Structures are given as C-alpha cells and as structure tokens.
Amino acid sequence: MIEPENIDDKKIKEIMEKNTNVLDKLNDGWDDDTIRRSIKAGTVGDIDILYTECHVFIFDKGKLRDVFYVYELQDISLNAKRGLITTVGHETTHQYWLDNGEYHMGHTR
C-alpha cells in the first residue's frame, strides 16, 4: 500500500494492487509510465482522487482501486454530493461514479 500523496516518481505498475481495475488505457506498456506530477482533485469519504496530464487515479483507503487514461486531460471536476468525477480530454469525456465504480467514456467528435 502506498499513500496517494507519495505516487510521484513511481511507475504506475508500482502503485497498482492486484485488484486494481484498469478502466481505459492508451496502449500496451502504459503501466510502465512514470508519474511525474500528480494533483489531488479531492477526497470523498475514504476515497482520494488524483490525476496527472493523462491519468486519473481512484484510491480507496490508500489502495489504488481504479485507474483510467484520458488523452490530453483538459479538465476534471468532482461532484462530491453526487459521487461523480467528470473529465474532459481531447475529443473525449469520461464519467466515473464513486459509489459503484461505473465508468463511461464518450467521443465528442
């Protein structure tokens, strides 16, 4: 287990748990990417949400529960009351529901 605030300079595969759900990925070898600069989007209960320029990380009680890729991530918003994370990337939108891990990605073009 790794504390979410300590993921910088680690490879994604180093912070993954055996039960981590990969909801979307760019290509093979994506988990070998090094996390350069993570930013905390917020916390809802025991869940911490962090992101980089192209990944969103969902930690539950310090364990990486889910990760998904967003090409050229431009915006991320957290609706804590509804338990919804919405991200906008280059020609894509992504929605992730905190209560059940439901994930949806759609193209805007």
C-alpha positions in Angstrom: 0.0 0.0 0.0 1.3 3.5 -0.9 -0.1 6.8 0.3 -1.8 8.6 -2.5 0.3 11.8 -1.9 3.5 9.7 -2.5 2.9 8.5 -6.0 5.1 11.0 -7.9 8.3 9.5 -9.5 6.8 6.0 -9.3 5.8 3.8 -12.2 2.1 3.1 -12.4 2.6 -0.6 -12.1 4.4 0.1 -8.8 1.3 1.6 -7.2 -1.2 -0.9 -8.6 -2.8 -3.5 -6.4 -3.7 -7.0 -7.7 -7.4 -5.9 -7.6 -6.9 -2.5 -9.3 -9.4 -2.0 -12.1 -8.0 -0.6 -15.4 -10.9 1.2 -16.9 -9.2 2.6 -20.0 -5.6 2.5 -21.3 -3.8 4.0 -24.2 -1.7 1.1 -25.3 0.4 -1.8 -24.1 3.1 -0.8 -21.7 1.1 2.1 -20.3 1.6 0.8 -16.7 5.4 1.4 -17.2 4.8 5.1 -17.4 6.4 7.2 -14.6 4.1 9.5 -12.7 5.7 13.0 -13.0 3.3 15.3 -11.3 0.1 14.3 -9.6 -2.5 16.7 -8.4 -5.2 16.0 -5.9 -8.7 16.6 -7.3 -10.4 15.9 -3.9 -11.5 13.5 -1.3 -14.9 11.9 -0.7 -15.0 9.9 2.5 -12.2 7.4 2.3 -11.7 7.9 -1.5 -8.9 10.1 -2.8 -8.9 11.3 -6.4 -5.6 12.3 -8.1 -4.8 13.0 -11.7 -1.9 13.7 -14.0 -1.8 15.1 -17.5 -3.3 11.8 -18.8 -4.4 9.5 -15.9 -7.0 9.6 -13.2 -6.3 7.5 -10.0 -9.0 6.5 -7.6 -7.6 5.4 -4.2 -9.9 3.8 -1.6 -8.4 3.7 1.9 -4.9 4.1 0.5 -5.2 1.4 -2.2 -5.4 2.1 -5.9 -9.0 0.9 -6.7 -9.3 2.2 -10.3 -7.2 4.0 -12.9 -8.2 5.3 -16.3 -6.5 7.1 -19.2 -7.6 10.5 -20.6 -5.8 11.7 -23.7 -4.7 15.3 -23.2 -6.7 15.7 -20.0 -8.0 19.3 -20.0 -10.5 19.4 -17.2 -11.6 17.4 -14.2 -14.5 18.1 -11.9 -15.7 16.3 -8.8 -19.3 16.4 -7.7 -18.8 15.0 -4.1 -22.6 15.2 -3.4 -23.4 13.0 -6.3 -20.2 11.0 -6.2 -19.3 11.8 -9.8 -16.0 12.5 -11.5 -16.2 14.1 -14.9 -13.1 14.6 -17.1 -12.7 16.2 -20.5 -9.8 15.2 -22.8 -9.0 15.8 -26.4 -12.4 14.9 -28.1 -13.5 12.7 -25.2 -15.5 12.9 -22.0 -15.2 10.5 -19.1 -17.6 9.9 -16.2 -16.8 7.8 -13.2 -19.2 7.1 -10.3 -17.6 6.7 -6.9 -20.4 4.6 -5.4 -20.1 1.6 -7.7 -17.1 2.2 -10.0 -19.2 2.6 -13.1 -17.2 4.2 -15.9 -18.2 5.7 -19.2 -16.1 7.3 -22.0 -17.6 9.0 -25.0 -16.3 10.8 -28.0 -17.2 14.4 -28.6 -16.4 14.5 -32.3 
